[in-house]
Every structure is written in C-alpha cells, then in structure tokens.
Amino acid sequence: MTVNAVLRSEWTKIRSVRPVLWSLPLAAVLLVAIGAGVSGTAGPEDVDAPGFDPVQLGYYGILFAHVVVIAFAVLVVGNEYQHGAIRVSLAVVPRRGLLYGAKLAVAAGLAAVVGAVASLGTFLLSQRLLGAHGAAFGEAGTVRAIVVGALYFPLLAIMCMGFTAMLRSLMLSMGVLIPVLFLVSPVVAEIPGVRELAWYLPDRAGQYGLRLDPAAAAPYGPLTGVLVMAAWAAAAAVGGWLTLRARDA
C-alpha cells in the first residue's frame, strides 16, 4: 500500500470508533471550559495573591484535559491489540514501520490541530474573563504559552501511543498512564527531597511553559521544558517501534 493509502486507512480507523473520534474535542472543551470557569470566578483574594499568574490560571483545565488525550492515544493503538485487529493491519500493511508511522502521524496531527484551537481559545477567553487582571495577547510570555499549549496535546499523544505499543495492552496502558500522569506526578511535586525530579516528568515539563513568568519556578527555561517532554515522546515512540518490529502481533 502507498503512504497516502495507509494514512487514509488510519484516519478511517479513528473516525469509525466514536470514543476515539470524540475524545479530542472533549479534551478541547474541558481545557477551554474549566479555564473559563476558574478565571471567571476568580475573586480579589485570588488575583491579589502573591505570585498570581493569569495565564497559568487560564490553563488550569489542562490538568483534566490531558487525561482525555491519554485515553485518545491509548485507544488509537490499544484498540487493535484489544480486538486482535493488529494481525489484520499487519497482513494488509506488512511494512511495520509504515503502519506505525502513519498511526502516529495521523493521531498526532489531529491532536496538534485540536490543541492549537483549544490553546488559543483558552487563552483568549480566560484572559477576557479576568478583565483588568488578565494578560493581553502579545504581552511577554503570552505567545509562548499559546504555542506550548498547542504542542502539549500532540507530544502527549505520541508519548502515550509509544508506551501503548510497548505494553501491547489497552487496559494495562490505561491503568499505568492515567494514574501516573494524573496522580503520581502532582504528588511527587509536593514531596520534599524528590520534588526537583518532578520537573523532569513529561507532563510537568510540558506544562511549565504555560506561565506568564516562569523564571523562578523550575531549574530550566520554558523551551527546555518542551524539549524534555519531546524527549519523552521520542523515546516512547522509538520504544513502541522497536517492540512492534521485534515481537509477533
């Protein structure tokens, strides 16, 4: 099969399963709606507090939206293992690298489009609701935060698809990735002695750039945070490919 044909087939797989198709729009709604709700209800005690960051507050919903992105990524890969359809896919597309690359490309591309729209919408709506306490578009750090927010979805999706390909199980991937990235990471960030390590976890590093002034928050800059998350995504993607190449379906 040609590259275009495999890409189209992967798109067909995604849009033919409703939980997969609607998960990214749901993640976008959560990001925008929760950010708007938190920003719209912020009181004087919030906006006048030391260290108040209007941009970080606006992106509060990413803590919940990324759980849905994880589910999307795990379903894209794990569904085929769950139902044994991976054997059919490999029979039709015996070039495993082509099949795997097309799956990553289509899912990450969709996540990038949805992430870009959601990130921009989150910023504009949340800062408007904060009124005089919000940040204006173009202010130092705002464009960077929007770009980081747009990149977060596809990088997270690639990483989770890679891990799912390594684990080769839908349920196991869900059971590992969601608790680790939703519960363990925030807890580690609060434990003295190991809290510094949390900055090198993928979700924490990726969210670091969603601040107006991140200068004193972490031991590296916002660009490095994105690179840390990208390194996690690349390592997981390579691990998934090596597993798919070495093991039978």
Secondary structure, DSSP 8 states (H G I E B T S, - for coil): --HHHHHHHHHHHHHTSHHHHHHHHHHHHHHHHHHHHHHHT--HHHHTSTT--HHHHHTTTHHHHHHHHHHHHHHHHHHHHHTTHHHHHHHH---HHHHHHHHHHHHHHHHHHHHHHHHHHHHHHHHHHHGGGS--TTSTTHHHHHHHHHHHHHHHHHHHHHHHHHHT-HHHHHHHHHHIIIIIHHHHTTSTTTHHHHTTSHHHHHHTTSSS--TTTSSS-HHHHHHHHHHHHHHHHHHHHHHHHHS--
